[in-house]
Amino acid sequence: MIIYDVSVPVRARMPVYPGDPQVEIESWAAIAKGNVANLSHLRFGAHTGTHVDASAHFIEGGRKVADLPLDVLIGEAQVLEIASDVREITTEHLSPKDFNNSTRVLFKTRNSSFWRNGTQSFREDFAYLAPDVARLLVESGVRLVGIDYLSIEAYGSKTHETHKILLSNEVVIIESLDLSHVPAGVYELICLPLKIAEGSGDGAPARTVLRDLRT
């Protein structure tokens, strides 16, 4: 059985969405300094690295990350590969048959190469889902959708329509996946966001893996 770790490593100076908190990782205690144990101090936003968006991110009164159903976050997922020359993914690139009746769909795009190349700065030219694709996913019964950069939405969007269509219909969003080493196909997804009980419940970082059950 092959297990793909599709999580982006959390590190200082990693790309974050403009306006989000920067990542800070510091030593709080260290054996080398005479402390009894090593202890790190972490400071970063809820949408750092590979993370889950809950409905509360854009929908007032929406479901919070601690309340997301595990049966959505774990289960069969379809990885769809989109051509590297496509930036705006529209229904011209997709049809319901591409989802293969899956309730979890992960989009592998040109974005995954950004992580592979170890970029240090935010990329504005990432591939994203147009609102018509969000509607198609909802109409097709998809309950979870993932993409391989920091937002599923076009950079600089004023309306955030893609997010709102998905989240208002309780479709869980995973952002910042690294699918560079994952072939298109069907896998078992395991995505477990931190169970953050306070704050607005908008989202949380998540260690995310795909298991290839065919091997």
ChimeraX attribute file (.defattr): number of C-alpha atoms within 10 A of each C-alpha:
attribute: neighborCount
match mode: 1-to-1
recipient: residues
	/A:1	8
	/A:2	11
	/A:3	15
	/A:4	17
	/A:5	17
	/A:6	22
	/A:7	22
	/A:8	23
	/A:9	13
	/A:10	16
	/A:11	15
	/A:12	15
	/A:13	12
	/A:14	18
	/A:15	22
	/A:16	22
	/A:17	19
	/A:18	13
	/A:19	6
	/A:20	13
	/A:21	14
	/A:22	17
	/A:23	19
	/A:24	14
	/A:25	14
	/A:26	12
	/A:27	10
	/A:28	12
	/A:29	15
	/A:30	13
	/A:31	10
	/A:32	9
	/A:33	9
	/A:34	9
	/A:35	11
	/A:36	10
	/A:37	11
	/A:38	13
	/A:39	13
	/A:40	11
	/A:41	10
	/A:42	13
	/A:43	13
	/A:44	18
	/A:45	15
	/A:46	22
	/A:47	24
	/A:48	27
	/A:49	28
	/A:50	28
	/A:51	27
	/A:52	32
	/A:53	27
	/A:54	28
	/A:55	27
	/A:56	19
	/A:57	21
	/A:58	18
	/A:59	17
	/A:60	10
	/A:61	10
	/A:62	18
	/A:63	21
	/A:64	23
	/A:65	25
	/A:66	17
	/A:67	12
	/A:68	20
	/A:69	11
	/A:70	12
	/A:71	8
	/A:72	18
	/A:73	22
	/A:74	18
	/A:75	17
	/A:76	19
	/A:77	26
	/A:78	22
	/A:79	25
	/A:80	19
	/A:81	16
	/A:82	17
	/A:83	12
	/A:84	13
	/A:85	9
	/A:86	14
	/A:87	18
	/A:88	15
	/A:89	19
	/A:90	17
	/A:91	16
	/A:92	8
	/A:93	12
	/A:94	14
	/A:95	14
	/A:96	14
	/A:97	9
	/A:98	13
	/A:99	20
	/A:100	13
	/A:101	14
	/A:102	20
	/A:103	20
	/A:104	28
	/A:105	25
	/A:106	25
	/A:107	25
	/A:108	27
	/A:109	26
	/A:110	21
	/A:111	25
	/A:112	24
	/A:113	17
	/A:114	19
	/A:115	19
	/A:116	13
	/A:117	8
	/A:118	10
	/A:119	12
	/A:120	13
	/A:121	12
	/A:122	15
	/A:123	16
	/A:124	11
	/A:125	12
	/A:126	22
	/A:127	27
	/A:128	25
	/A:129	20
	/A:130	19
	/A:131	21
	/A:132	16
	/A:133	21
	/A:134	24
	/A:135	15
	/A:136	16
	/A:137	23
	/A:138	20
	/A:139	11
	/A:140	17
	/A:141	15
	/A:142	22
	/A:143	20
	/A:144	24
	/A:145	24
	/A:146	24
	/A:147	28
	/A:148	30
	/A:149	31
	/A:150	25
	/A:151	21
	/A:152	24
	/A:153	21
	/A:154	20
	/A:155	17
	/A:156	9
	/A:157	9
	/A:158	7
	/A:159	9
	/A:160	15
	/A:161	17
	/A:162	20
	/A:163	25
	/A:164	18
	/A:165	20
	/A:166	25
	/A:167	25
	/A:168	17
	/A:169	16
	/A:170	20
	/A:171	25
	/A:172	26
	/A:173	25
	/A:174	30
	/A:175	24
	/A:176	26
	/A:177	28
	/A:178	27
	/A:179	28
	/A:180	17
	/A:181	13
	/A:182	18
	/A:183	11
	/A:184	15
	/A:185	12
	/A:186	21
	/A:187	22
	/A:188	17
	/A:189	24
	/A:190	21
	/A:191	23
	/A:192	18
	/A:193	23
	/A:194	16
	/A:195	16
	/A:196	17
	/A:197	11
	/A:198	10
	/A:199	9
	/A:200	16
	/A:201	21
	/A:202	22
	/A:203	29
	/A:204	24
	/A:205	27
	/A:206	24
	/A:207	19
	/A:208	23
	/A:209	19
	/A:210	24
	/A:211	19
	/A:212	16
	/A:213	12
	/A:214	8
	/A:215	7
